Amino acid sequence: MPLHGQFGEFGRCIQTEVETEEELPSRIMRAHTFASPDIIYIGEIKAAVAAVESLRVALGSNTQMVVATIHGTDIVAALQRLMNFAKEADGENAALNLSMSLAAVMHMSLNSQGEEKQLDVPESLFIPFSGDFSDSVRALLKTGSLSRLAENIQQQRNVMFRHGAEVYLRND
């Protein structure tokens, strides 16, 4: 999707296509050197290079957000796929990097109903950077116990349904 250009008075998108995933690190380094972007969209993660680079960039700054996509039947499957890719190139550091950088995951699908398309979000996981919930989720990510995340996802969904998302946005 073409995004390159000026957006509003202060926004600018610099879109760069890469031919191979091996080009990704140098392209991101170039963007950091010349543009210092606030948000980095990596697109679909299909191999180890993109997985490691997305985690590396997310750890590199607390002022930049990294957005990427990866296919999976649910959140746990997608995170497991990301972890497997990242472990290929980064070994056991992959789990630590994921636990320190992940802020949110959304499982989305596009459903067609006749001519209309509807976006469905059956699961989400928002991970604040402090608090008991955050600590338990990050511990599971750090140890690679991803299958146990399903309980946290359901717990968060129940709390958010009952009390709203603000519960996870407070700085208590």
HELIX and SHEET records of a PDB file:
HELIX    1   1 GLU A   21  GLU A   23  5                                   3    
HELIX    2   2 LEU A   24  PHE A   34  1                                  11    
HELIX    3   3 ALA A   48  LEU A   59  1                                  12    
HELIX    4   4 ILE A   75  ASP A   90  1                                  16    
HELIX    5   5 ASN A   93  SER A  101  1                                   9    
HELIX    6   6 ASP A  132  THR A  143  1                                  12    
HELIX    7   7 LEU A  146  ARG A  148  5                                   3    
HELIX    8   8 LEU A  149  HIS A  163  1                                  15    
HELIX    9   9 ALA A  165  TYR A  168  5                                   4    
SHEET    1   A 2 GLY A   5  PHE A   7  0                                        
SHEET    2   A 2 GLY A  11  CYS A  13 -1                                        
SHEET    1   B 2 ILE A  39  GLU A  44  0                                        
SHEET    2   B 2 MET A  65  THR A  69  1                                        
SHEET    1   C 2 ALA A 104  GLN A 113  0                                        
SHEET    2   C 2 GLU A 116  PHE A 126 -1                                        
END                                                                             
